[in-house]
Amino acid sequence: ALGIARTVADALAYAWEHGNVLHRDIKPPNIMLDVSQEPRIMDMGIAKSVVEDSHLTTTGIAMGTPHYMSPEQAKGKHDLDFRTDMYSLGATLFHIIAGGVPFTGNSAMEVVVKHLHDPLPSIRRLAPGTSQACEELLIRMMAKDPNHRYPSWETCIWDMEAVIKGRMPKTAMARVARQASQRLVVQRQVTGGGAGHGRQAAPFWN
């Protein structure tokens, strides 16, 4: 799973660094293996160059797939950068490992609200064989606040390679993201409202 994600990250990094292009719909069905078993990114239908005006989208309208969409993309923000694809790749990696999406719901809106407000479910609880290092990687890739994610594709790829080799990634910002997630848990328990009524998302097969 990490090997696939690392190759996809390379491709997304190239698109961003050489053309400021965002895919905006990274998910398992858009990653296919060629005859040599190399991952290939498919479906550039809603990809966008942030340096060009696009007649295909309008500020305030969210485009993408709810189960893998970053919080800022779900809000329909126009000032997206590479970190929105990073979040979606994290959600995709989560799905590959756990066998289900991070957040589920009875409607697209309910799923989006969970991406915006609910803490990330523990991948190690859903897939006990997952390493702590991999969980730390996912926590940072899928931080609600883009500023808590990796500052570049290069640093994200470095940590992917570290986890592949059995080492812990750099966890300073992962701890910040985890603390933010824990604050969400407390807030949901106090208010008792919102999608899921304060409960973490269950695996999709439940």
PAGU-120513 format. One record per residue: residue in three letters; x, y, z of N, C-alpha, C in turn. Coordinates in pm, whole numbers, plus 50000, padded with zeros to 5 digits. Example, Ala and Ser with C-alpha at 12.3 -4.5 7.8 and 13.67 -1.06 7.14 Angstrom:
Ala513194943150780512304955050780513204967050780/Ser512854977550708513674989450714512905000350787/
REM end
This chain:
Ala500834988050000500005000050000500875012650000/Leu501885012650083502785024250090503565026049961/Gly503935014949898504655015849772503805022349663/Ile502525018649658501605024749562501455039649593/Ala501225042949720501025056849759502255065249730/Arg503425059449751504665066849727504825070149579/Thr504495060749491504575063049347503565073749303/Val502355072949357501335082949325501775096649375/Ala502375097049493502875109749547503925115849455/Asp504785107549397505785112349301505115119149182/Ala504065112849130503365118249014502655131449049/Leu502015131849166501335143949209502325155249235/Ala503485151549289504535161449312505015167349181/Tyr505185158949080505625163648947504595173248888/Ala503325169448897502255177848841502225191548910/Trp502425191449042502385203949116503625212549089/Glu504795206249093506035213849081506275219048940/His505745212048838506005215948700504835223348635/Gly503695223848702502575230748639501535235948735/Asn501825234848867500845238648969499485232148942/Val499525219548900498305212348867497865203648985/Leu496585204749017495965196349119495055186149052/His495045173849104494155163649049492735165749103/Arg492605167449233491355170249304490365158549312/Asp490765146749267489865135249280490665122349296/Ile491695122949380492485110949407491675101349493/Lys491535089049447490785078549517491195065149456/Pro490905054049521491325040949469490915038149324/Pro489675041249281489315038349141490115046349039/Asn490745057249082491545065248989493025061948993/Ile493345050849059494725045849059494685031649005/Met495325029448891495315016148829496725011248808/Leu496894998148801498204992248777498324988448631/Asp499464992148570499674988648429500184974248419/Val500554969948299500954956048278502204952248356/Ser503004962448392504214959748472503964962148620/Gln502674963748657502244965648796502684979148855/Glu502934988748767503255002248812501965010348826/Pro501795017548938500585025648956500525037148856/Arg499335039648804499105050748712497895058648760/Ile497995071848757496865080348796495955082048676/Met494655079948698493655080948592492735092848616/Asp491915096048516490805105448525491235119348572/Met491715127148479492095140948509490935150448479/Gly489725145248486488545152948444488325165948519/Ile488655166348650488465178748724489795184248774/Ala490885179748712492195185248747492205200148711/Lys493035207648782493045222148761494435227848784/Ser494835236948699496055244648722495665256948801/Val496305258848916495935270049002496415283448947/Val497255283148842497735295648785496885300048667/Glu495855292248633494975295648522493545296648568/Asp492795305548510491365306148538490705294148473/Ser489715288548540489025276948484487535279848472/His486975277048355485535278748337484765266548385/Leu485505256448434484825244148475484385244548620/Thr484935253848698484595254148839484245268148881/Thr483535269148992483155281949048483465282049197/Thr484025292949246484315293949388483065291349469/Gly483195282949574482055279949658481375266949621/Ile481765260849510481195248049469482255237249486/Ala481965227149569482915216449594482845206149483/Met484015202349430484075191949330485015181049380/Gly484675168549351485485157449398484585146449452/Thr485185136749520484445125549576484425126949728/Pro483255128049790483155131149933484015122450025/His484115109549997484845100650088486345103350094/Tyr486865110849998488315113249993488655128149987/Met487665136650003487815150949981488385158150104/Ser489345166950080489925174650190488895184350246/Pro489035188350372488095197950431488005210950352/Glu489155216150308489125228850235488475227450098/Gln488635215750035487975213249907486475211849928/Ala486095205450039484675203750070483995217050093/Lys484735226950140484185240150164484075248350035/Gly484585242749924484525249849798485515261249786/Lys486595260549862487585271449857488295271549722/His488685283249677489345284449547490865284749559/Asp491385287349680492835288549698493445275249743/Leu493145264549671493685251449704495125250249659/Asp495885241649725497225238549679497455223449690/Phe498715219249677499035205049672498555197349794/Arg498335204349905497965197350028496555191350022/Thr495725196249929494395190049915494515176249852/Asp495425174649752495675161349695496365152349798/Met497185158249884497865150649988496845144350084/Tyr495835152150121494775147050208494055135450141/Ser493705137250013492975126849940493815114149925/Leu495135115949905496005104149897496075097150032/Gly496065104850140496025098850273494755090850294/Ala493615096350250492335089150262492345076450178/Thr492995077250062493105065649973493975054950038/Leu495105059050096495985049650165495255043250282/Phe494485051150354493675046050466492735035050415/His492055037550303491115027950247491815015050205/Ile492975016350140493705004550095494094995750214/Ile494525002050323494984994550440493814988850520/Ala492814997350547491724993450637490614985850566/Gly490534986950432489464980350360488174988350360/Gly488235000650406487065009250409487485023750419/Val486595032750382486915046950384486985052150528/Pro487685063350550487815068650687486475072650749/Phe485595078650668484325083450720483175078450632/Thr482115074250697480935069550626479725077750668/Gly478645076850592477435084050627476295079950536/Asn475105084350569473925081150490473735090350370/Ser474555100650364474485109950252475865115950230/Ala476045121850111477315128450081477575139650180/Met476545147150217476705158150311477185153350447/Glu476645142150493477055136750623478525132750620/Val478965126950510480385123250496481255135650496/Val480845145850422481615158350415481735164650554/Val480635164850629480655170750763481655163350852/Lys481735150250837482695142550917484125145850878/His484385147750750485725151850707486065165550767/Leu485065174050779485295187450833485505187450983/His484785178651055484715180251200485095168051284/Asp485005156051230485245144251312486725140351314/Pro487215135251426488605130451432488805118251343/Leu490005116651294490315105151209490255092351292/Pro489475082451249489445069651321490825063251325/Ser491095055651427492405049151441492555038051338/Ile493515039451250493785029151149494255016251216/Arg494925017451329495445005551398494314997651465/Arg493235004451497492084997451553491334989951444/Leu491274995851325490574989551213491414978851145/Ala492734981151142493674971651080494834969651177/Pro494684960351273495644958751382497084956351338/Gly497294951751217498664949351171499404961851127/Thr498714973251127499324985751083500314990751187/Ser501434995751142502455000751234502095014451289/Gln502655017751405502475030951463503025041651368/Ala504135038351301504745047751207503785051351095/Cys503075041451043502125043850934500965052250984/Glu500505049851106499425057851161499835072451174/Glu501075074851220501575088551233501615095351096/Leu502015088050995502045093450859500645097650815/Leu499655089050836498285091950797497715103750874/Ile498025104451002497515115551084497985128851027/Arg499235129150983499735141850929499195144650790/Met499135134550705498605136550570497155141050573/Met496395136150673494965139050679494595148950790/Ala495525157350828495215167750926494115176850871/Lys493185180950955492095189750910492645203050858/Asp493615208550930494235221250893495365218450794/Pro495315224050674496385221850577497775225350631/Asn497835234950724499115239050780499725228350870/His498925218650910499435207650991499895195850905/Arg499645196550775500115186150684501575188950644/Tyr502105180650558503495182550516503625195450435/Pro504725202750454504915215450384505285213750237/Ser505565201550195505915198850055505705184050027/Trp505575180649897505505166549861506815159549897/Glu507925166649884509225160649912509305155450055/Thr508865163650152508935159350291507965147950319/Cys506815148150251505855137150267506465124050214/Ile507095124850099507705112950039508845107750125/Trp509625116950185510685112550276510115103950388/Asp508995108550446508405100850556507775087850507/Met507215087850386506715075350330507845065050319/Glu508985069550270510125060650255510625055650390/Ala510585064550491510995060450625510085049450678/Val508775051150660507815041150709507975028050634/Ile508205028750503508435016650424509625008850477/Lys510645016350524511855009950577511745006450725/Gly510555008550782510335004550920510745014851022/Arg510945027350977511345037951069510165047151097/Met510245054251208509215064051241509405076451155/Pro508305082451110508415095151038508695106451137/Lys508945118251086509095129951173507725132751232/Thr507615132551364506285132551427505895145651493/Ala506725155851488506405168351558505055173851513/Met504875175551381503615180951331502495170551340/Ala502845157751337501815147451354501205148651493/Arg502035151951592501515153751728500565165751734/Val500915176351662500035188051657498695184051596/Ala498745176451486497525171951420496715162851513/Arg497425154151586496745145151679496055153051791/Gln496745163251844496175171451949494925178751899/Ala494985183551775493825190251716492665180351704/Ser492975167951667491955157551655491355154351792/Gln492195154051894491705151252029490785162452078/Arg491105174852041490225185952077488855184452012/Leu488865178951889487585176451821486755166251898/Val487415155851951486715145652028486045151952149/Val486815160152222486285166652341485115175752305/Gln485285183352197484235192552154482965185052119/Arg483105173652049481925165852009481235159952133/Gln482045155752232481465150052354480695160452432/Val481215172752431480565183552505479275187852437/Thr479335189552303478155194352230477165183152202/Gly477705170952175476835159652145476085161152016/Gly476545170151929475805172751806476615169351685/Gly476065172951568476765170951441476625156851390/Ala477215154551274477135141351212477755131051302/Gly477085120051320477615109151401477405111351549/His476895123251591476615126151730477805123151819/Gly479015127451774480195126351856480905113151848/Arg480385103751772481035090651763481945090051642/Gln483015082451656483905080551543483225071851438/Ala483665073851314483065066351205483365051451219/Ala482415043351186482605028951188483145024451054/Pro483805012751049484245007550920483065006050826/Phe483305007050695482215007150600481444994150596/Trp482044983250646481364970250638480414968250756/Asn480364977550853479434976150967478094982450934/
REM end
